[in-house]
Amino acid sequence: MKVLDYILNRANVEEIKGIEMALDRRRSEQPAGVADLDFQKMASQMAGKLGHSLDFDVKGMSKRLVVEMILQQYPNISDEELQAMLDQFVPDEAQRRNEGLELPRELRISMLDQFIRYSVGRMPADEQSELKRASPDWVQRYWSAFSPRHRALLGQLLKGEIDSDDFWREAEGI
């Protein structure tokens, strides 16, 4: 409802064009979930295309487009989770240098699960293809999104220093 209200009552012409482009692109790609979307790439491409033909705030527009896409996928997301996802997918320069941004719990667990299954060779080929199609460097993006503690736990798990139960108990407690 917030998205519809924004589109119908507050969005200007440039923003509506950006939303239309985002929806067209979203419809054509059909990713399985938010982890499969490369928001930064999508928003940058859309904003870049619009920025050449229109005079407006490209960086602000990129962030607004990403917010709209996230809200479309997760309409009941909290403000804190929305901000964390926005920071993850459209970071500013200071955030890019700061590793380990806090991810929403559900997203973090999904990303950890996908990373582990890929690392141990248990991820189905079709899921790998979807992740790679959505973001060719998804493994590196996931790794950089994990906190230093999660990275350490992943290393221990993949080296066999801890078992799966210990990993998840620790990872979910962080």
C-alpha positions as CSV (number, residue, x, y, z in Angstrom):
1,M,0.0,0.0,0.0
2,K,2.9,2.4,0.7
3,V,4.3,1.8,-2.7
4,L,1.0,2.4,-4.4
5,D,0.4,5.5,-2.4
6,Y,3.9,6.8,-3.3
7,I,3.4,6.0,-7.0
8,L,-0.1,7.5,-7.2
9,N,0.3,10.5,-5.0
10,R,3.9,11.6,-4.6
11,A,6.1,10.3,-7.5
12,N,7.1,12.8,-10.1
13,V,7.4,12.0,-13.8
14,E,11.0,11.0,-13.6
15,E,10.4,8.7,-10.7
16,I,7.4,7.1,-12.4
17,K,9.5,6.4,-15.5
18,G,12.2,4.9,-13.3
19,I,9.6,2.7,-11.6
20,E,8.2,1.6,-14.9
21,M,11.7,0.7,-16.0
22,A,12.3,-1.2,-12.8
23,L,9.1,-3.1,-13.1
24,D,9.8,-4.0,-16.7
25,R,13.3,-5.3,-15.8
26,R,11.9,-7.1,-12.8
27,R,9.2,-8.9,-14.9
28,S,11.8,-10.0,-17.5
29,E,14.3,-11.4,-15.0
30,Q,11.9,-13.2,-12.5
31,P,14.5,-13.9,-9.8
32,A,13.6,-16.4,-7.0
33,G,14.1,-13.9,-4.2
34,V,15.8,-10.8,-2.9
35,A,19.1,-12.6,-2.5
36,D,19.1,-13.2,-6.3
37,L,18.7,-9.5,-7.2
38,D,21.6,-7.3,-7.9
39,F,19.9,-4.1,-6.7
40,Q,23.0,-2.0,-7.1
41,K,23.6,-3.0,-10.7
42,M,19.9,-2.7,-11.6
43,A,19.5,0.7,-9.9
44,S,22.7,2.0,-11.4
45,Q,21.7,0.9,-14.9
46,M,18.3,2.4,-14.7
47,A,19.4,5.6,-13.2
48,G,22.2,5.9,-15.7
49,K,19.8,5.5,-18.6
50,L,17.5,8.1,-17.1
51,G,20.2,10.4,-16.1
52,H,21.4,10.9,-19.6
53,S,18.0,12.1,-20.8
54,L,16.7,13.9,-17.7
55,D,18.1,16.3,-15.2
56,F,17.7,15.0,-11.7
57,D,19.5,13.5,-8.7
58,V,20.8,10.1,-10.1
59,K,22.2,8.9,-6.7
60,G,19.0,9.7,-4.8
61,M,16.9,8.2,-7.6
62,S,19.0,4.9,-7.4
63,K,18.3,4.6,-3.7
64,R,14.6,5.4,-4.2
65,L,14.3,2.7,-6.9
66,V,16.0,0.1,-4.7
67,V,13.7,1.0,-1.8
68,E,10.7,0.5,-4.1
69,M,12.0,-2.9,-5.4
70,I,12.6,-4.1,-1.8
71,L,9.2,-3.0,-0.7
72,Q,7.7,-4.7,-3.6
73,Q,9.3,-8.0,-2.6
74,Y,8.9,-7.5,1.2
75,P,6.0,-5.2,1.9
76,N,6.0,-5.8,5.7
77,I,9.8,-5.1,6.1
78,S,10.7,-3.0,9.1
79,D,12.5,0.3,8.7
80,E,15.7,-1.1,10.2
81,E,15.7,-4.1,7.9
82,L,14.9,-1.9,4.9
83,Q,17.8,0.4,5.8
84,A,20.2,-2.5,6.2
85,M,19.2,-3.9,2.8
86,L,19.5,-0.5,1.2
87,D,23.0,-0.1,2.7
88,Q,23.9,-3.5,1.5
89,F,22.7,-3.1,-2.1
90,V,23.5,0.6,-2.7
91,P,26.3,1.4,-0.3
92,D,28.1,4.8,-0.3
93,E,31.9,4.9,-0.4
94,A,32.3,4.8,3.4
95,Q,30.0,1.8,3.6
96,R,31.9,0.0,0.9
97,R,35.0,0.2,2.9
98,N,33.2,-1.0,6.1
99,E,32.8,-4.7,5.9
100,G,30.2,-6.8,7.6
101,L,27.1,-4.7,7.4
102,E,24.2,-6.0,9.5
103,L,21.8,-8.0,7.4
104,P,18.2,-8.9,8.3
105,R,18.2,-12.3,10.0
106,E,16.2,-14.1,7.3
107,L,18.3,-12.7,4.6
108,R,21.6,-13.5,6.4
109,I,20.5,-17.1,7.1
110,S,19.5,-17.6,3.5
111,M,22.8,-16.2,2.2
112,L,24.8,-18.4,4.6
113,D,22.9,-21.5,3.6
114,Q,23.4,-20.8,-0.1
115,F,27.1,-20.0,0.4
116,I,27.6,-23.2,2.4
117,R,25.7,-25.4,-0.1
118,Y,27.7,-23.9,-2.9
119,S,31.0,-24.3,-1.1
120,V,30.5,-28.0,-0.3
121,G,29.1,-28.8,-3.7
122,R,25.5,-29.4,-2.7
123,M,23.8,-26.6,-4.5
124,P,21.7,-27.7,-7.5
125,A,23.0,-26.5,-10.9
126,D,19.8,-24.6,-11.6
127,E,20.2,-22.6,-8.4
128,Q,23.8,-21.9,-9.2
129,S,22.8,-20.7,-12.6
130,E,20.1,-18.4,-11.2
131,L,22.5,-16.9,-8.7
132,K,25.2,-16.4,-11.3
133,R,22.7,-14.9,-13.7
134,A,21.5,-12.4,-11.1
135,S,25.0,-11.5,-10.0
136,P,28.0,-13.1,-11.7
137,D,30.2,-12.4,-8.6
138,W,27.5,-13.5,-6.1
139,V,30.0,-15.6,-4.1
140,Q,32.3,-12.6,-3.5
141,R,29.4,-10.3,-2.8
142,Y,28.0,-12.7,-0.2
143,W,31.4,-13.1,1.4
144,S,31.9,-9.3,1.6
145,A,28.5,-8.9,3.1
146,F,29.1,-11.4,5.9
147,S,30.5,-10.0,9.2
148,P,34.1,-10.9,10.2
149,R,32.6,-13.4,12.8
150,H,30.5,-15.1,10.2
151,R,33.5,-15.4,7.9
152,A,35.5,-17.0,10.7
153,L,32.7,-19.4,11.4
154,L,32.3,-20.3,7.7
155,G,36.1,-21.0,7.6
156,Q,35.8,-23.3,10.6
157,L,32.9,-25.1,9.2
158,L,34.4,-25.6,5.7
159,K,37.7,-26.8,7.2
160,G,35.8,-29.3,9.4
161,E,36.8,-27.6,12.7
162,I,33.2,-27.3,13.8
163,D,30.1,-29.2,12.8
164,S,26.9,-27.8,11.2
165,D,25.0,-27.7,14.5
166,D,27.7,-25.6,16.2
167,F,28.0,-23.4,13.1
168,W,24.2,-22.5,13.1
169,R,24.0,-22.1,16.8
170,E,26.9,-19.6,16.7
171,A,25.8,-17.9,13.4
172,E,22.2,-17.3,14.5
173,G,23.4,-16.0,17.9
174,I,25.4,-13.2,16.2
